[in-house]
Amino acid sequence: MPKTEAELMEFLAELGIAASTRRHPPLFTVADSQALRGVIAGGHTKNLFLKDKKDNFFLVTVGEDAVVDLKQIHQVIGAAGRVSFGKPEMLMELLGVSPGAVTVFGLVNDSAGRVKVVLDKALMDHAVINAHPLTNEATTSVAAADLIRFVEATGHDAVILKVSA
């Protein structure tokens, strides 16, 4: 059973990570979320749940305006050949979220460590990072350094690479 938003908040609190969450109507796309600009400061995320031909899974987290070359990204992230988007069933199984709510915070549900996370360098240049807290009906803000601590506390390596153009 995937963790709930409340369980995610407990996990962050146990790590000593200060997080603030703002509720809003469901946001399914970056365009939807851009309506909140000016209300929530910091870097806003766009997440790509990808798989390669050997069924290796990747969560690539970039800034909302980032341009990512999906035909070349496999060379940057270490995938076995070209990547495609992972199926919604695998997204739910591995990260505990559905399409439209993909988030770096989903790593809290990947206890087996099957998903490799890649954080874009440009996104991590922001002091504050904003992501959905396992639901697209809210946005949670944490310090960039705390996001790295969160990723590592879930048992994942916080790989920071230049992914966006």
N, C-alpha and C positions, 0 to 999 in steps of 0.2 A: 504494500500500500504506500503510495507516494506521501511524502511529508506535506503537511498543510502550511499555509502562510504563517500561522501562529507558531508552529514547530520551527520554521525557518528563523523567525524572530527570536525564539528562545536560544537557538544555536548561535546566532550572531551575538546575543547578550552574553552567553557563556564564554564567548571568545573575547569579550570586552569591546566589541565593535559597536560604535555609535551609529545608529541608523534612524533616518526619519522617513516616514511613509506618508504619501499623499494619496487619498482615494480619488477616483475619477470614473467616468463612464468607461466601459470596455474599449480598449484601443487594440485594433487588429493590425494596423500598419504604421510605418514610420510617419506617413502623411497624417494619420489620425493623431499621433502623439505630438506632432509639431504644433498642433493647436494649443498645447500647454506651454509653449516657449515663453519665457519671461516669468512664468509662475514657478518653475522648477529649474534652478541654476545647475550648471555643471555639464559634463559630457553625457549625452544620451546614447543608449546602445541600440544596435541592430545586431541580431544574432542569426548565424547560418549554421544549421544542423546538417552536416555533410557526412557522406560515407564514400569509401573507396571500393575498388573491385574486390578487395580481400575482406570486406565487411569490417573495416576499421572505421570507427566513428569519431567525428571531430565537431566541436562546438567552437566556431570562430566568432568572437565578439569584437565588433568594430563600432566606430561612431556612426550615428544615424545617417550622416551625409556621405559616408565613405563609399568609394567606388571600388569594387572587388572584381578582379578578372577571374571568373570561375573556370576559365579554360587553362589558366596558369597557376592557380592557387595551390594545386597539389605539389608543385615544386617547392613552394615556400613552407608548407605545413608538414611535409614529409609523408604525404599519402602515397599509396601504391598505385600510381597511375591517376588518371583523371577522376574527379569526384562528381557525385550527384547529390541531390538533396535526400536526406534520410526519410524514410516513410513515417507517417504519423504514428503508427503502431510502435515503432522503435523509439520514437521521440518520447512517447508516454512510458514505455518500458524502462528506458534508460534515464530520462531526466524528469519524468513524472509531470510533464506539461503537454498541452495540446498546441497545434499550430496557432499562431496569433498570441501565444503567451510564452514563447521560447525566451529563455533567460539564463544568464550565467549562474544565477542562484539555483537553477535546476541541478547543478552539480551536487547539491546536498543529497539528491536521490540516487546518484551513481556510486553506490557503496562498493561496487565491484571494480570501479576504475576503468570501465570500458570506453569512456569518452575522453579523447585528448582535447584539452582546452587550449585555445590560442587567443591571446588578447592582443589587439592591434596597438602598436606603439603610439600612434597618434591619439587614440582614445585615452591611453594611460598617461598622456601628458596633462590631462585635466586633473585638478585637485579633487574633484568630486565626480563620482560615476553614478549614473541613474539606471536602474533596471527594474523589471517587473519582479515582484516578490512571489513567484509561482502562480500569479494570476495577472491577467491584463486589465484588472480593475483598480490597480494601484501602481505607484512608482515609488521605489525605495532608493534613497540616496545614501551612499557610503563614501568615505575617503578612498582614493585610489590605492593607497598603501593597505587599507583594511580589506579592499577587494582581493588583493593578492594574498593576504593572511587567510581570508575565507576560502579561497581556492585551495591553498595548501592544507588547510584544516580538513577539507573534504577528501584528502588523500591524492589530490591531483598536483601536477607540476604547473606552476603559473608561467607558462611560456609566453613571452612577449616578443612579437615579431612585427616587422613592417609588412602588413598584409594589404593595406589599402593603397590606391594610386595617389 
